[in-house]
Amino acid sequence: MINEKLPKIWYGGDYNPEQWDKATWDEDTRMFKLAGIDVATLNVFSWAKNQPDEDTYNFEWLDEQINRLYNNGIYTCLATSTGAHPAWMARKYPDVLRVDFHGRKRKFGGRHNSCPNSPTYRKYSERIAEKLAERYKDHPAVLIWHVSNEYGGYCYCDQCEAAFRQWVNARYGTIESVNKAWNTSFWGHTFYDWEDIVLPNGLSEEGEGEVSAFQGISLDYRRFMSDSLLECYKLERDAIKKHAPNIPVTTNLMGFFPQLDYFKWAKEMDVASWDNYPGIDTPPSFTSMTHDLMRGLKSGQPFMLMEQTPSQQNWQAYNALKRPNVMRLWSYQAVAHGADTVMFFQLRRSIGACEKYHGAVIEHVGHEHTRVFREVAQVGKELQQLSDHILDSRAQAKVAIVYDWENRWAIDLSSGPSVALNYVDEVHKYYDALYQLNIPVDMISVEEDVSSYDIVIAPVLYMVKPGFAKKIESFVENGGTFVTTFFSGIVNENDLVTLGGYPGELRSLLGIWAEEIDALAPDKKNAIVMKENLGALSGSYECGLLFDLIHSEGAEVVAEYGADFYKGMPVVTVNRFGKGKAWYVASSPDKKFLQGFVKNLCDDKGLSPLLQVPEGVEVTERVKDGQACVFVLNHRGEDVQLDLEDSVFTNLLTKGKVTGKISLSKNDVLILAH
């Protein structure tokens, strides 16, 4: 468990008592108890209050809040307050201010406004983290440390440019190696000295948008910025660990946030935590995929749901309310995929500034007689009785999907072949096909050991990093099934094309050669025509976006293109390699093809869903000491009938036995034990 001081699924969220008076604090505490809230995240944006000038620190107010809550049975997730620097710091030390993509120096304001390579920011953020750790290292209320908040945003200032040169020097060693890695002989960009290297922004390589004239430079700048922000996190973490080595440390991540390599970050975190804010029209499968990614950051270890809204958000174009029971449904979706906490932003709704319309447990009306509060209290009560069954259990999967942030950066930065190519969307297509079958999935990095899986899928694996091809060859040789797609095996980790024919290092494994890549507008389609019926697949299916023109070099041709000048060329192939199979899907198929395709893969490996349920009902499980908790989540928006057949389960919410045909209301949840 995250911390044995509170051996249950934690329930709570962000609380800002500094925005309120004592009478409100007392009323908040009363309502927290009614809702079953037992953890409050404090001090997230309180740097200005904690440190009103360079030499003064004021923590008495924080003492009062931590003690007051603890005396009422509420523990603290203690933040370091460094998510936004104070105004005096920006005035006195302008090096803390970021420079934007267009080269403009920012002024004080916003929140992610600190240059990660500012000596001033690093000095004072580390110092305040250490002072907090010294003060609260032995406080019984403190369960976990929360460093800063939602790290993100790049800086393009002179000090970042200087630090980038140092980073590049450490990575490549010589200017000659840099020129080779970045292919600077193109366009005469040869560097003669480290000082010639400038950061890639709107004034140099990148112009407007993500596309870069020199992908190698831009790719490395993203690595560098992710590393720079990570160094800021590590400075605070290490300052805390010096005084409180046994208390876990985390920072809240943001799912598929593009700017930071979360697999690298997770290595430095005791537990992964993230903030879940789907829109009303976000597919449930995408939210599930993101939960699985957060679980995968630390190889299946339970994670923290650090933030979600109880009702509505404030920053989307259309901030719809969560319909009745949807907050409860989505909370259990997080738990089903590995969360050992359910926490909110925010516990009491602010009265001013940009988040005053962001939902909260306690709304502006200020009492418990609201739909949202009643739902929050219901979940709080249920989590009390469920914790013993769920806490520290693990999700289990025999199918893995490979996801890689650096691969995403390289695809996004590429000038061609198609502006419509979206890596995350292509990954989600394969995940969604498995989700519709209720087949559990692990989201893994390219570094993960794959030997425990039956099937590994790596959509659009444009960048093949050192050692990955050999690892997958060994996996397939030993009986595994591997799937990859169009635009894979093209470049190495420096975004340099692997010569000798696509898909590069994967060519012998896949038994194909890709001669050309056609890119058409999203409304232009081709067809995947099956050569013969294959399990759940028969006839013809639509495909689009990119179209690899491939030749078999030993692979069996399963389907061919149905149109254009490459009609009759292979589009789906399978290569028998050792005891296993390696599949190549040369275009982006429609949903119907993918559902049949992954069903065939799973049938071939004997993988079946936990329960047979109607479409729109999600089923997953967590296992602890050989005992399974099965989560049945109705996302359909209408009541459904389920048939459990002869299986007999215990409903962990009602303690009753269930079997045979049962009804599940819309947005409702079943949590069953064998």
Buried (B, 14 or more C-beta within 10 A) or exposed (E): BBBEEBEBBBBBBBBBBBEBEEEBBEBBBEBBBBBBBBBBBBBBBBBBBBBBEEEEBEBEBBEEBBEBBBEBEBBBBBBBBBBBBBEBBBEEBBBBBBBBBEEEEBEBEEBBBBBBBBEBBBEBBBBBBBBBBEBBBEBEBBBBBBBBBBBBBBBBBEBBBBBBBEBBBEBBEEBEEBBBBBBBEEEEBBBEEEEEBBBBBBEBBBEEEBBBBBBBBBBBBBBBBBBBBBBBBBBBBBBBBEBBEEBBBBBBBBBBBBBBBBBBBBEBBBBBBBBBBBBBEEBBBBBBBBBBBBBBBBEBBBBBBBBBBBBBBBEEEEBEBBEBBBBBBBBBBBBBBBBBBBBBBBBBBBEEEEBEEBBBBBBEEEEBEBBBBEBBBBBBBBBBEBBEBBBBBBBBBBBBBBBBBBBBBBBBBBEEBBBBBBBBBBBBBBBBBBBBBBBBBBBBBBBBEBEEBBBBBBBBBBBBBEEBBEBBBBBBEEEBBBBBBBBBBBBBBBBBEBEEBBBBBBBBBBBBBBEEBBBBEEEEBBBBBBEEEBEBBEEEBBBBBBBBBBBBBEBBBBBBBBEBEBEEBBBBBBBEBBEBBBBBBBBBBBEBBBBBBBBBBBEEBEBEBBBEBEEBBBBBBBBBEEEBBBBBBBBBEEEBEBEBEEBEBBBBBEEEEBEEEBEBEBBBBBBBBE
